Amino acid sequence: MKPGREEWYIGIEAGKRFTQISCYHVGQAEPETKSTLAGSELYQIPTAVCKRKQNGKWCIGEEAKKLAEREEGYYANELLSLAFSKKTIFLDVAYPAQELYLIFLRKVLRLALPPQGVEAVTKCIFTLDRITEETPAFVREMAMKLGLKEQQIQIQDHRESFYAYVVFQELTLWKHQVMLFEEEGNGVICRLLSCDPKTRPKVAKVAEAFLGKLPEDKEERDRAFQEMLTQVLAGRVVSSIYLIGDGFEGDWMEDSLKLVCRGRRAFQGKNLYTKGACYAGLLQVHQEEAETVYFCEYKVKEHVSLKVSRQDETFFYPLAEAGCNHHQIGKEIRILLEGEPALELWFQMPGSKEARIESLELSGLLVSEWERSRLKISVSPGQAGCILLHVKDLGLGDLKPGTGLEWEYEIGKEQS
């Protein structure tokens, strides 16, 4: 699976300390991670801005750091956390943190934009360490202020970016389970990717565990990580292992590295999540070609379809598809209802031939055999993983004015 001729994907790893950005388009073998210094591999851009004292211009990256070190600018860092908390930052004057974060994001986004600008972006995927209840609304607000439209935005966590990165590698690297170890100074996080080979498409999940902190002494650090590896690898068949983060830099891994590489492939780097974000966008756009589907707590677990007819043909109109982000569900359709005042919804797990059917009664709506009602159906995220279905009787203009009746249903409660 490769980007189409007119497709352009941007993956942004939005971190508290650092931000990374990649782009993926036709002609590239893999996503390209961008640096603020042309020709360098300094992919980690501090999530910070600096305002020049001399002329008031804003800058980011290495230029911003150097200005701050020389005390030639007003510097603010860790902007993501401050913007999320709606803090105020005092530089030469007081600034809302969200305003400074937007300045930073605009400059970062320019590194990866297509020549035609924001409008030509197929998907801009934001990947964060965690997706909380408040995260999607915050990221969506920032993204839309950057000029991105709702359909261009995708929001996910690092686990999903890890999954997407791996399934775009050669099959031998994820024939069995895949492990990722991340160490950014606060301890080792282990992520385990498993794909169920019995389903079509293969259902993929990522488990996560915190393994603890590593000692500073080299020998003790090597020994401690070796013990962690021994515990998590016991009884597992692992095809490949990824080591990411500053904590794995240096020459301290000796015995532990031998264990990592024993019978499996190993990789080390820092830009896996931003590249994985690009791949995830491609998977979303071309999901009908995908051999895998990823599930986690913010994913819709079943295909939800509405049984409808057009002329003499009966088919199923998708309201939400398995694997899509629950926090980004949004659809509005209009239908003509005839016959019984009810909607027939079909629920189906990926790869299953069986379907569960629910009939939603539109109480109070009177529909005769020779009449029709025009309904508006809106689909949006509900609470606790449910899908909210809002139905309104629009009527047929002067011929048959709408009753003003409205119905609301929570569906998919089994997903919570």
C-alpha positions as CSV (number, residue, x, y, z in Angstrom):
1,M,0.0,0.0,0.0
2,K,1.4,3.3,-1.1
3,P,0.1,6.9,-1.2
4,G,-1.9,7.8,-4.4
5,R,-0.8,10.4,-6.8
6,E,-2.7,13.3,-5.2
7,E,-2.3,12.1,-1.6
8,W,-0.1,13.7,1.0
9,Y,0.1,12.5,4.6
10,I,1.7,14.4,7.6
11,G,2.4,12.7,10.9
12,I,3.0,14.9,13.9
13,E,4.3,13.4,17.2
14,A,3.1,16.0,19.6
15,G,5.2,15.6,22.8
16,K,5.6,17.6,26.0
17,R,9.3,18.2,25.5
18,F,9.8,17.4,21.8
19,T,7.8,17.4,18.6
20,Q,8.6,15.5,15.4
21,I,7.0,15.8,12.0
22,S,7.1,13.5,8.9
23,C,5.5,13.6,5.5
24,Y,4.6,10.7,3.1
25,H,3.6,11.1,-0.5
26,V,4.0,9.4,-3.9
27,G,7.5,8.7,-4.9
28,Q,8.8,8.0,-1.4
29,A,9.8,4.6,-0.2
30,E,8.8,5.5,3.4
31,P,7.8,8.7,5.3
32,E,10.5,11.4,5.6
33,T,11.1,13.0,9.0
34,K,11.9,16.7,8.8
35,S,14.5,18.7,10.7
36,T,14.6,22.4,11.3
37,L,18.3,22.2,10.1
38,A,18.4,21.1,6.5
39,G,20.5,18.0,5.9
40,S,20.7,17.1,9.6
41,E,19.0,14.3,11.5
42,L,18.0,16.5,14.5
43,Y,14.4,15.3,14.3
44,Q,13.4,16.1,17.9
45,I,12.2,19.7,17.8
46,P,11.8,21.2,21.3
47,T,8.2,22.1,21.9
48,A,9.2,25.7,22.4
49,V,9.3,29.1,20.7
50,C,11.7,32.1,21.1
51,K,10.9,35.7,20.3
52,R,13.9,37.7,19.2
53,K,14.5,40.8,21.3
54,Q,15.9,42.6,18.3
55,N,13.0,42.4,15.9
56,G,10.2,40.5,17.6
57,K,10.3,37.6,15.2
58,W,9.4,34.1,16.4
59,C,11.7,31.1,15.8
60,I,11.8,27.4,16.8
61,G,14.3,24.5,16.9
62,E,18.0,25.0,17.2
63,E,17.8,28.6,16.4
64,A,15.4,29.2,19.3
65,K,17.7,27.3,21.7
66,K,20.8,29.3,20.7
67,L,19.0,32.6,21.0
68,A,17.8,31.7,24.5
69,E,21.3,30.6,25.5
70,R,22.7,34.0,24.3
71,E,19.8,35.8,26.1
72,E,18.9,37.4,22.8
73,G,15.3,36.2,22.9
74,Y,12.3,35.4,25.1
75,Y,12.0,31.6,25.4
76,A,9.1,29.4,26.4
77,N,9.1,25.6,26.3
78,E,6.9,22.6,27.1
79,L,4.1,24.5,25.3
80,L,1.8,21.5,24.8
81,S,1.2,21.0,28.5
82,L,0.8,24.7,29.1
83,A,-1.6,25.1,26.2
84,F,-3.6,22.1,27.2
85,S,-4.0,23.6,30.7
86,K,-4.8,27.1,29.2
87,K,-2.0,28.7,31.1
88,T,-0.6,32.2,30.6
89,I,3.1,32.7,29.8
90,F,4.9,35.9,30.5
91,L,7.8,36.7,28.1
92,D,8.1,40.4,27.1
93,V,4.4,40.6,27.7
94,A,1.7,38.0,28.8
95,Y,0.7,35.5,26.1
96,P,-2.0,32.7,26.3
97,A,0.0,29.5,26.1
98,Q,-2.4,28.3,23.3
99,E,-1.4,31.3,21.2
100,L,2.3,30.4,21.5
101,Y,1.7,26.7,20.8
102,L,-0.1,27.7,17.6
103,I,2.8,29.8,16.5
104,F,5.0,26.8,17.2
105,L,2.7,24.4,15.3
106,R,2.5,26.7,12.3
107,K,6.2,26.7,11.9
108,V,6.5,23.0,12.4
109,L,3.7,22.3,9.9
110,R,5.5,24.3,7.2
111,L,8.4,21.9,7.2
112,A,6.1,19.1,5.8
113,L,3.4,20.9,3.7
114,P,2.9,20.1,0.0
115,P,3.6,22.9,-2.4
116,Q,-0.2,23.6,-2.7
117,G,-0.5,24.3,1.0
118,V,-2.8,23.0,3.8
119,E,-5.7,22.4,1.4
120,A,-3.7,19.6,-0.4
121,V,-3.1,17.6,2.8
122,T,-5.0,14.3,2.7
123,K,-4.5,13.5,6.4
124,C,-2.7,15.2,9.2
125,I,-2.3,12.7,11.9
126,F,-1.5,13.9,15.5
127,T,0.0,11.2,17.7
128,L,0.3,11.7,21.5
129,D,1.4,9.6,24.4
130,R,-2.1,9.3,25.7
131,I,-5.6,10.1,24.5
132,T,-7.7,11.4,27.4
133,E,-11.3,12.5,27.3
134,E,-10.2,16.1,26.7
135,T,-7.5,15.4,24.2
136,P,-9.5,15.2,20.9
137,A,-11.3,18.5,21.4
138,F,-8.0,20.3,22.2
139,V,-6.1,18.9,19.2
140,R,-9.1,19.5,16.9
141,E,-9.3,23.1,17.9
142,M,-5.5,23.6,17.4
143,A,-5.6,21.8,14.0
144,M,-8.6,23.8,12.7
145,K,-6.8,27.0,13.6
146,L,-4.0,25.8,11.4
147,G,-6.4,25.7,8.5
148,L,-7.0,22.0,8.5
149,K,-10.6,20.7,8.0
150,E,-12.3,18.1,10.1
151,Q,-11.9,15.4,7.5
152,Q,-8.2,16.0,7.3
153,I,-7.6,15.5,11.0
154,Q,-6.7,12.2,12.7
155,I,-5.9,11.8,16.4
156,Q,-4.3,8.8,17.9
157,D,-1.9,7.6,20.6
158,H,1.6,6.1,20.4
159,R,0.4,2.5,20.6
160,E,-1.6,3.0,17.4
161,S,1.4,4.6,15.7
162,F,3.6,1.7,16.8
163,Y,1.1,-0.7,15.3
164,A,0.8,1.2,12.0
165,Y,4.6,1.4,11.6
166,V,5.1,-2.3,12.2
167,V,2.4,-3.6,9.7
168,F,4.1,-1.6,7.0
169,Q,7.3,-3.5,7.4
170,E,8.2,-6.8,5.8
171,L,6.0,-9.6,7.1
172,T,8.9,-11.5,8.7
173,L,9.3,-8.7,11.2
174,W,5.7,-9.1,12.5
175,K,5.0,-12.8,11.8
176,H,4.8,-13.3,15.5
177,Q,4.6,-10.8,18.3
178,V,6.5,-7.5,18.2
179,M,7.9,-5.6,21.2
180,L,8.8,-2.0,21.7
181,F,10.8,-0.6,24.6
182,E,10.7,3.1,25.3
183,E,12.9,5.0,27.7
184,E,12.9,8.8,27.9
185,G,14.3,9.2,31.4
186,N,11.2,8.3,33.4
187,G,11.6,4.5,33.2
188,V,11.0,1.7,30.7
189,I,7.7,1.3,29.0
190,C,7.0,-2.0,27.1
191,R,4.5,-2.2,24.3
192,L,3.5,-5.6,22.8
193,L,1.9,-5.9,19.4
194,S,-0.2,-9.0,18.7
195,C,-2.1,-9.8,15.5
196,D,-4.7,-12.6,15.5
197,P,-4.0,-14.7,12.3
198,K,-7.4,-16.4,12.5
199,T,-9.4,-13.3,11.6
200,R,-9.8,-11.5,8.2
201,P,-8.7,-8.8,8.5
202,K,-6.2,-9.7,11.3
203,V,-7.3,-8.0,14.5
204,A,-4.3,-6.2,16.1
205,K,-3.9,-5.0,19.7
206,V,-1.1,-3.4,21.7
207,A,-0.7,-4.2,25.4
208,E,1.4,-1.8,27.5
209,A,3.2,-2.1,30.8
210,F,5.6,0.0,32.8
211,L,8.7,-2.1,33.8
212,G,10.4,0.3,36.2
213,K,13.4,2.6,36.2
214,L,16.9,1.8,35.2
215,P,20.0,2.6,37.4
216,E,22.5,5.2,36.3
217,D,25.6,3.0,36.6
218,K,26.3,1.3,33.3
219,E,26.8,-2.2,34.5
220,E,23.8,-2.1,36.8
221,R,21.8,-0.6,34.1
222,D,22.7,-3.3,31.6
223,R,21.9,-6.0,34.2
224,A,18.6,-4.4,35.2
225,F,17.4,-4.2,31.6
226,Q,18.5,-7.8,31.0
227,E,16.3,-8.9,33.9
228,M,13.3,-6.9,32.5
229,L,13.8,-8.5,29.1
230,T,14.1,-12.0,30.5
231,Q,10.7,-11.6,32.3
232,V,8.7,-10.1,29.4
233,L,10.2,-12.4,26.8
234,A,9.6,-15.6,28.8
235,G,7.2,-17.9,26.9
236,R,6.8,-15.5,23.9
237,V,7.7,-15.9,20.3
238,V,8.9,-12.4,19.3
239,S,9.8,-11.6,15.7
240,S,11.4,-8.1,16.3
241,I,12.2,-5.6,19.0
242,Y,12.3,-1.8,18.7
243,L,14.3,0.4,21.2
244,I,13.4,4.0,21.2
245,G,14.2,7.0,23.3
246,D,17.2,8.8,24.8
247,G,17.5,6.2,27.6
248,F,18.9,3.6,25.1
249,E,21.7,5.8,23.8
250,G,25.3,5.2,24.8
251,D,27.3,2.1,25.0
252,W,25.9,0.6,28.2
253,M,23.9,-2.3,26.5
254,E,26.1,-5.4,26.3
255,D,24.5,-8.5,27.7
256,S,21.0,-7.0,27.4
257,L,21.6,-6.2,23.7
258,K,22.7,-9.8,23.1
259,L,19.4,-11.0,24.6
260,V,17.5,-8.5,22.4
261,C,19.1,-9.8,19.2
262,R,18.9,-13.5,20.1
263,G,16.8,-15.1,17.3
264,R,15.1,-11.9,16.3
265,R,15.7,-8.6,14.5
266,A,16.3,-5.4,16.6
267,F,16.0,-1.7,15.7
268,Q,16.9,1.5,17.5
269,G,15.8,5.0,16.7
270,K,13.6,8.0,17.7
271,N,11.2,8.8,14.9
272,L,9.0,5.6,14.9
273,Y,5.9,7.3,16.1
274,T,5.9,10.2,13.6
275,K,6.5,7.8,10.7
276,G,3.8,5.4,12.1
277,A,1.4,8.3,12.2
278,C,1.8,8.8,8.4
279,Y,1.2,5.1,7.9
280,A,-1.9,5.2,10.1
281,G,-3.4,8.0,7.9
282,L,-2.8,5.9,4.8
283,L,-4.4,2.9,6.5
284,Q,-7.5,5.0,7.3
285,V,-7.9,6.3,3.8
286,H,-7.3,2.9,2.2
287,Q,-8.9,0.7,4.9
288,E,-10.6,-1.6,2.4
289,E,-7.1,-2.7,1.3
290,A,-5.8,-3.3,4.8
291,E,-5.0,-6.8,6.0
292,T,-5.2,-5.7,9.6
293,V,-7.5,-3.7,11.8
294,Y,-6.4,-2.1,15.1
295,F,-8.5,-2.2,18.3
296,C,-8.1,-0.3,21.5
297,E,-10.3,1.5,24.0
298,Y,-11.0,4.5,21.7
299,K,-11.9,2.4,18.7
300,V,-15.3,1.3,17.4
301,K,-15.4,-2.5,17.7
302,E,-18.2,-3.3,15.2
303,H,-19.4,-2.1,11.8
304,V,-22.6,-0.2,12.4
305,S,-24.8,0.0,9.3
306,L,-28.3,1.2,8.4
307,K,-30.4,-1.0,6.2
308,V,-31.7,1.1,3.3
309,S,-33.2,0.8,-0.2
310,R,-32.6,2.7,-3.4
311,Q,-35.1,1.9,-6.2
312,D,-35.2,-1.9,-6.2
313,E,-31.8,-2.4,-4.5
314,T,-31.3,-3.0,-0.8
315,F,-27.9,-2.3,0.8
316,F,-26.2,-1.3,4.1
317,Y,-25.2,2.3,4.6
318,P,-22.2,2.5,7.1
319,L,-22.8,4.8,10.0
320,A,-19.5,3.8,11.8
321,E,-16.9,1.3,10.8
322,A,-14.9,-1.0,13.0
323,G,-11.5,0.4,13.7
324,C,-12.4,4.0,13.3
325,N,-11.8,6.4,16.2
326,H,-14.8,6.8,18.5
327,H,-13.8,10.4,19.3
328,Q,-13.9,11.3,15.6
329,I,-17.3,9.8,14.7
330,G,-19.3,12.3,12.8
331,K,-21.9,11.8,10.1
332,E,-25.2,13.3,9.0
333,I,-27.6,11.8,6.4
334,R,-31.1,12.3,5.2
335,I,-33.4,9.4,4.4
336,L,-37.0,8.9,3.3
337,L,-38.8,6.5,5.6
338,E,-41.8,4.4,4.5
339,G,-43.6,1.6,6.1
340,E,-43.0,0.9,9.8
341,P,-41.8,3.9,11.9
342,A,-38.5,2.2,12.8
343,L,-34.8,2.1,11.8
344,E,-33.0,-1.2,11.3
345,L,-29.4,-1.2,12.4
346,W,-27.0,-4.0,11.7
347,F,-23.9,-4.7,13.9
348,Q,-21.1,-6.9,12.6
349,M,-17.6,-7.7,13.9
350,P,-14.8,-7.6,11.3
351,G,-14.4,-10.9,9.4
352,S,-17.6,-12.3,10.8
353,K,-20.5,-13.4,8.7
354,E,-22.9,-13.1,11.6
355,A,-24.7,-9.8,12.3
356,R,-26.7,-8.5,15.3
357,I,-29.8,-6.5,14.4
358,E,-31.5,-3.8,16.4
359,S,-34.7,-2.0,15.6
360,L,-35.0,1.5,16.8
361,E,-38.6,2.6,17.2
362,L,-39.6,6.1,16.3
363,S,-42.4,6.4,18.8
364,G,-45.1,9.0,17.9
365,L,-44.3,9.0,14.2
366,L,-47.3,8.1,12.1
367,V,-46.5,6.8,8.7
368,S,-49.2,5.4,6.4
369,E,-48.6,2.9,3.6
370,W,-48.7,5.5,0.9
371,E,-46.8,8.2,2.7
372,R,-43.1,8.9,3.4
373,S,-41.3,10.8,6.1
374,R,-38.0,12.7,5.6
375,L,-35.6,12.1,8.5
376,K,-32.2,13.6,9.4
377,I,-29.9,11.2,11.1
378,S,-26.8,12.5,13.0
379,V,-24.1,10.3,14.3
380,S,-21.7,11.5,17.0
381,P,-19.6,10.2,20.0
382,G,-21.6,9.3,23.1
383,Q,-20.4,8.6,26.6
384,A,-18.4,5.5,27.7
385,G,-17.6,4.4,24.2
386,C,-21.2,4.5,23.0
387,I,-22.4,6.0,19.7
388,L,-25.1,8.7,19.8
389,L,-27.8,8.6,17.2
390,H,-30.0,11.6,16.8
391,V,-33.0,11.4,14.5
392,K,-35.3,14.3,13.5
393,D,-38.5,14.4,11.4
394,L,-37.9,17.1,8.7
395,G,-41.2,16.6,6.9
396,L,-41.6,17.1,3.1
397,G,-42.1,20.8,2.9
398,D,-45.6,22.3,2.3
399,L,-46.9,18.9,1.2
400,K,-46.2,17.4,4.6
401,P,-44.7,19.7,7.3
402,G,-42.4,18.0,9.8
403,T,-43.8,17.0,13.1
404,G,-40.8,18.4,15.0
405,L,-40.4,15.0,16.7
406,E,-36.9,14.0,17.7
407,W,-35.4,10.8,19.0
408,E,-32.0,10.0,20.6
409,Y,-30.4,6.6,21.1
410,E,-27.2,5.4,22.6
411,I,-26.0,2.3,20.7
412,G,-23.0,0.0,21.0
413,K,-23.0,-0.1,24.8
414,E,-21.2,-3.5,24.6
415,Q,-18.1,-1.7,23.4
416,S,-17.5,0.1,26.7
